[in-house]
Amino acid sequence: MSVTPRDAAPTGGIDYVAEEESARYVELKRRHRSFVWPLTIAFLVWYFAYVLLSSFATEFMATKVWGDITIGLLLGLGQFVTTFAITMGYVSYANRRLDPLTAEIREDLERQEAAL
């Protein structure tokens, strides 16, 4: 007979497996993934495009835009700007869409724990 995580849960304790399967937790994971995965894919495409351009389109990347400022330098700095923009966007999204649901789940679990 194999032991599943549900079978191993302490008697009278909080059933974390059931909580993980609850509609609220599933919704929290869905919200998180719907934001993170598209941005991850977009950033990786942008990053690898930059790497490939710098490797195989050196003349294009060396094109001067203004003085000694090249397209490669601007695109490289764009990587940093994009990283900060994604971070700020995620923080904003998490504050609006993830944190309220997380707080609700946490409060419910804390109430259950206090009742034990």
Buried (B, 14 or more C-beta within 10 A) or exposed (E): EEEEEEEEBEEEEBBEBEBEEBEEBEEBEEBBEEBEEEBEEEBEEBEEEBEEBBEEEEEEBEEEEEEEEBBBBBBEEEEEEBEEEBEEEBEEBBEEBBEEBBEEBEEBEEEEEEEE
